[in-house]
Structure formats: structure tokens, C-alpha cells
Amino acid sequence: MLRKFSAPRVAVWSHDGPRIAASAILLGFMAVAALAEIAIREPGDLGLSLGHCGEDLCVAWVMPAGQAWFDGAHPGMRVITLDGEDARAAVNLHPGRRWMEAGLLSPDGKTSVARVLSGSITGPWARRSLWLTGFVFVLLGAAVLVRRPDVVEARLFGLFAGLTGVAFAVSPASGGPHDPWALVVQFLSLLGLGAILPAFAVALVGNWRRSRRVVQGFWLAGGVLLIGYLASVFIRPVFYGGVRLAFGLYLATGILAALFVLARKALSRRSQENSVRDARLALSGIACGTLPFVCLTLIPQSIAHTSLLPAQVTALFWSVIPMTFAYAILRHQSLGIRRLVHRGMVYGITTAAVLVAMFLLVVAADSMANGFAGGTRSAFISAAILTCGALLFHFLRDGARSLVDRFVYRDEVDSSALLAGMRYDLLGSERAEEVVSAMVKRLRDSLHLESIVLLLGTTGESMRVAASVGPRADQSIAFVRSRLVEPGSEAQGLFDVRWDADMLLVARLETGGETFGFLVVGPKEKGEVFVSEERQLVETVTPILALAVRETTLLAELRDVSGRLTNAQEAERARIARDLHDGPLQKAMFLAGVSEATMRDRDAVARELAVELRELCARLRPAILDDLGLVPALEWLLEKTAQGFAVTPSLTLRGLTEEDRLAPNAELAFFRVTQEAVSNALKHGHATSIHVSLARTTHDVQLSVIDDGGGLAMAGELTGGLGVRGMRERLRQVGGNFAVASNGKIGTVVTASIPHFAHREQ
């Protein structure tokens, strides 16, 4: 073809996800293979362009390694004939024609003919075998990349497999009638292949960090070679002779370097390690796949411009390489991959097949419709057919996936049975642990999971395992616990966490907009992926499970508080009985039974009896609280505390006076909270100073009790009394809030607040 060649634009590829990467590799290989097929079937391209040199036509540019290049065409040579006709007359008559033959005249007066073969020199069977080999490379490379996109070895292997597949796809076009793009793509793919293969071998044996600079130096040499090739394409085609030789040596060096790295690892004395076995398998695969191509085709072509065996024959041995790697991955779980091809990849292949079928169907329908319409409104017909094809594609894709699920996997989840079983678990037991464990186990059996874990708490200190089922539950807990509390893990709803080659689903347990735990689902058995229906089921079950956990936990807490209240009530009755027996009862018996006592003794005992009975009543419910209000009652409590203990109490009022009254239930709640907080500060914190503050704000009344003790005031909860739970329950009954802050060393702060609407001051 006698036209100016324009170099293709190279786009920078970035990884946005394993499925996108795999799809891009597969679709890229299919696109290049389709273009190669078109290039073979179309008329040949000489790979040069013409220019005027005076009144004659001259060769202005020659595609390196093109058909005219191998026939001896060089820039500056005069063009005498085109397809047997006079060159100037032929160009004037047919300016856009693809020429098959050009008669050339060199500066020294020698004539030569540059021609392209009229048919393909590569047979159909050879093309199909090469494309099939390339497809095997691309498919396995995409599989590894999907399974472990986070591992350097997987990314390098995916790039290596993709470049190899592209090289095989364009090799039939570059071996026969071709377009210049085929030679450029083949050169770039083989150059990248020579650069990636040693890096992959280094990463596979675990020496990536130590050998990174050496690999980067090898890549730099490949960049220099690429610049030389681009210079031969656009500036001086004569450079290509040296570039071709350097290219052959570079590719051979890359292959030999990879073989050396793998051989060094394979000869290691640690023969029982999987990495050594993987290196030996990879070494044998690369040797069997590449040595025939390098020794029988590449090196002879680079030196003598001929080959002992054609590339389409020696290239067939390359299919041994991806098969060897696939065997190593499946046998030794190399790169942490337990199953290479999973349902997600099967879905991707099915979708690609449906897409190709729909493309062919749309093209056929468009040809038939335009043929019947006679060319009228062809654009509207094509647009309508394309729209219908796009809509039909979605239905066919879903149908193909349903067939795969039905005939290949047969593991549909009966969501109605699962929900009915979880309802039975919820009603079948009153213990929170049993209910949660039963529901989690049922979900695990339905989704065929290797692990499912329910974690309560959102911080590293408070997070605990409420339920765990599956053989890999302990590993899952160890892996995911730190990742749920680290910064940047605030993803909402259902989100994915990659665990080596597996995927975990993490759902937040929420009630009332508050997160109180996590449900970690997965991995699935045999390393399978979660399909959309399973993800929807997890999203549906998670709120139910969260509500069940919350309700059963609240019931358990309620039963615990009820038991504590009963024990506290019995303990209080026993204490009152002891106080009555040891004090007032003895004095009453003295007054009733001792007749010889003097009147003076009787009066003293009677006064002591009255005082003890008054103190006993005050402890049960101080009359000052009902008669005078909360502030005088707090002053009385602190005064009694100062008299009985070596402590300095104080009371601060803000926005309140001694005459202000609150609702009786609010005053009683504040008094009991203060009483319990002061008691804990003295008994467990050993405080020497207690400060009580009561303040009225715009929205509520706030109480705070601050001590300077040992920070152990919260230990009152562990003594068998109501403690912190009792105080929180009192505030909850009147619509208030309660909090305790203590670092466990110095001081404790107890705060309580009751909104105005809850107590409605009197």
C-alpha cells in the first residue's frame, strides 16, 4: 500500500479491578486476533510510501521488516513501474489503489522488484493453532490476575501472558500479507515479553526486592531498544538492521536470564519447599516452550534472515509454559490460589461468548435488512438493530448465567427456607449465644462457606467474637480483626475485603444508625466467588441478624439486671433486718423487759432508738428529699459522707437554687446516682475529694460526680450490687443519659442528664 504510515497511539493501562483487568486482556487479545485475520485476508501491503523527486516518483519511506524492506527497497530509490504500468501514469490514474508490485531503480543503476505475495503463506490450521496457543496464555494469565491482583508475581505473569497472546495473534499477519501495524505490535509485544519474563522469574522465586535494581536496569535497556526501533520507523529505516540484531539478543537474553534465575532456585538444597518445586516446574515449562523457538527460529532469522523451522511451528511449544504454570498453581497453591478458574471467570467467558454471538447476529441482521431496504434509511435501520441487539444481549447474558448455575454449579440458595430457619432459631431459645450461633451456622451451611464470624464491638479493645463457624474461622478472625478497626475502614453497607486469592464479605451490624459489630462472611468453599444473588441474600439477612443480636442481648441484659435487682433487694432486706436486730430491736427489748432500770436510763435508750430509726429511714429514703428537694438532699448526703469518712466533699450549683424542685422521679434518680457514685468512690476508688455539680442548661439538667481516687470507682459494678448498670437503668427509666469515664488510674467522672421534657420542673 503506497500511503504514509502513521504509528499507533499507545494508551497507559491502569488496574481498576481484577475483573476489569481480565476482561481487558481477553477483549484485547480478541481484537488483535480479529485484526490479524482481516490483515491476512485483505490484499498485501508493500509497506512503503511514495514521494516526488523532481519529475519522478521515489521511495519516501519504508516500513522496517515490511515486504518491500526484505525485497531491498530503501528511501531515495526511484519507482519505475507499479503493477507493470508506468509509475507516474499509474499514480495519476489510481491515486488510492493498493499496489502489489513496484519496480525500483537504485542509485547505482540496478533494478529490482518489490512485491507482496497474493496469498497467505500461513495456512488456516497454522493460524488457528497459533491463536489457540495465544488464547491459552491470555486465559490463564487473566485467571491468575483475577485471583491475585495484589501480588507482584500475579501481575507480572498476567502481563507476560497477555503480551505472549498478542504476539501469537499478530504472528500470522506478519508472516504473510500484512499491514504495518502488525509488525509494530509484534515488535512491541515481543520486546515487552523479553523485559517481563526475567522480572516474573525473579518475583516467583522470592528475590524481587534484592534484584529490583537489576531488573530495572534490564527494563532501561529495553527502553533504549524501543527508542531505536521508533527511530527506525519514523526517522531512518536503515537503523532497523542493527535494531533487529539487538532485539534478537535482548529477547534471547531475557529468556536465558529467566532460565538462570529459575535454575538457581531449582537447584536449591531445600527440595521440600513448594517454591523450589514451582521453580522446577516453571523451568521445565519455559525450557520446553521457548528453546525450540529461540534456537530454530529467532536466532537464525536475526543472523541469517532465515529460520530452520517456521515460527508457526516452533511457537506451538509455547503453550507448554502456561500449562506448566497452571499445574504448579493448582498443585502447590502457588501465589495462594486454591482454584484457578472460578465462577466469576466462567461468567466472564460466558458473557464474552454471548457478546461475540450477538455481534455476529447484529452484523448479519444489518446486512439482510439493508439488502431488503435497498439502501434507503440504512442508518436508521442499523441504529434500530444495534439497539435491539444491546437489549437482547442483557437477557441472553442473564439466561446464559442461569444455565451455568443450573447445570454446572447447582448450588442455588433457598432464601425462604433460610429465613424460616432463622426465625425458628430466634424463637427456639432464650440464650443470646445459642440464638446467634444457630443463625450464623445456618447461614454458613446455606452459602457453603469455609468461615463465618460475628464480631461485636467497633474498637480493638471492645471487639469480641460472638459466634464463629467453619474450619478457617480462626484464620479469618486473625486476618480481619485489625483491618476492621484501622483508619480508612469506614465503608458503609456491604464491602469486600481481599484475603490472598479469596474474597470476604463484611457487613456492618447496625440498629438505629449505630454500628455495634460486624458480620464477616467467607471465604467460600474451594475459593469460589460470591455471586450477586448471594450478596443480596447477605444484605437481606444482615439487618435481621443485627436485630436478633440486639434483641437477644437486651433480653440477656434485662434478665441480668432483673437478677441483680432481686439479689440487691434481698441483700437490702437482710441488711435492714440486721440493723433492726442489732440496734432498735435490742433497745426496744431493753425498754420492755428491764424493770429495775432508772427513768434516766430509759430516756437515754429511747432517744438512741429514735436516732437509729431516723437514720434507718433516711437510708431507705431520706425524708428531706421529699420535703425540701434535691439540693438539700445532696447537701445532707455529702455532710453525712464527710462525717463518716476522711473525705472532703463539695457541691456546685449552676442555674439552680435550693428552692428549685424537679419531678419526684427525676430527683430520686439524681439522688440515687449520686449516692452510688459517692459510695463507689469511697469503697473502691479510696477518694479523698469528691465534687458534685448540678447544672441547668437550655435543654436538660446535668449532674456530675468527680473524684480523685484511684480510678476504680467503676469496680462497684463487680461487687454484686447494681453498680454502673443500676445507675444507667435508673436514668433510662426517666429518659435520661448516663456515662462513666475513667482511665483506670486517676479519678472517675460520672455524668447524668435528664431532659426538661422528661421531668417537667415543678
HELIX and SHEET records of a PDB file:
HELIX    1   1 PRO A   18  ARG A   41  1                                  24    
HELIX    2   2 GLN A   67  PHE A   70  1                                   4    
HELIX    3   3 ALA A   87  LEU A   93  1                                   7    
HELIX    4   4 PRO A  124  ARG A  147  1                                  24    
HELIX    5   5 VAL A  152  GLY A  175  1                                  24    
HELIX    6   6 PRO A  180  LEU A  204  1                                  25    
HELIX    7   7 ARG A  212  PHE A  234  1                                  23    
HELIX    8   8 PRO A  237  PHE A  239  5                                   3    
HELIX    9   9 TYR A  240  ALA A  266  1                                  27    
HELIX   10  10 ASN A  274  PHE A  293  1                                  20    
HELIX   11  11 VAL A  294  LEU A  298  3                                   5    
HELIX   12  12 ILE A  299  ALA A  304  1                                   6    
HELIX   13  13 ALA A  311  THR A  314  1                                   4    
HELIX   14  14 ALA A  315  SER A  319  5                                   5    
HELIX   15  15 VAL A  320  HIS A  332  1                                  13    
HELIX   16  16 SER A  334  GLY A  336  5                                   3    
HELIX   17  17 ARG A  343  ALA A  373  1                                  31    
HELIX   18  18 SER A  378  VAL A  404  1                                  27    
HELIX   19  19 ASP A  405  TYR A  409  3                                   5    
HELIX   20  20 SER A  415  GLY A  428  1                                  14    
HELIX   21  21 ALA A  432  LEU A  447  1                                  16    
HELIX   22  22 ALA A  473  VAL A  485  1                                  13    
HELIX   23  23 GLU A  525  GLY A  527  5                                   3    
HELIX   24  24 SER A  532  ASP A  582  1                                  51    
HELIX   25  25 PRO A  584  GLY A  593  1                                  10    
HELIX   26  26 MET A  599  LEU A  620  1                                  22    
HELIX   27  27 ALA A  623  ASP A  627  1                                   5    
HELIX   28  28 LEU A  630  GLY A  644  1                                  15    
HELIX   29  29 PRO A  664  LYS A  683  1                                  20    
HELIX   30  30 ALA A  713  LEU A  718  5                                   6    
HELIX   31  31 GLY A  723  GLN A  733  1                                  11    
HELIX   32  32 HIS A  756  HIS A  759  1                                   4    
SHEET    1   A 4 LEU A  48  CYS A  53  0                                        
SHEET    2   A 4 ASP A  56  VAL A  62 -1                                        
SHEET    3   A 4 ARG A  78  LEU A  82 -1                                        
SHEET    4   A 4 GLU A  85  ASP A  86 -1                                        
SHEET    1   B 5 LEU A  48  CYS A  53  0                                        
SHEET    2   B 5 ASP A  56  VAL A  62 -1                                        
SHEET    3   B 5 ARG A  78  LEU A  82 -1                                        
SHEET    4   B 5 GLU A 101  LEU A 105 -1                                        
SHEET    5   B 5 THR A 111  ARG A 115 -1                                        
SHEET    1   C 5 ARG A 464  VAL A 469  0                                        
SHEET    2   C 5 ILE A 452  LEU A 456 -1                                        
SHEET    3   C 5 GLU A 514  VAL A 521 -1                                        
SHEET    4   C 5 ASP A 502  THR A 511 -1                                        
SHEET    5   C 5 LEU A 494  TRP A 499 -1                                        
SHEET    1   D 5 THR A 648  ARG A 654  0                                        
SHEET    2   D 5 SER A 689  ARG A 696  1                                        
SHEET    3   D 5 ASP A 700  ASP A 707 -1                                        
SHEET    4   D 5 THR A 748  PRO A 755 -1                                        
SHEET    5   D 5 ASN A 737  SER A 742 -1                                        
END                                                                             
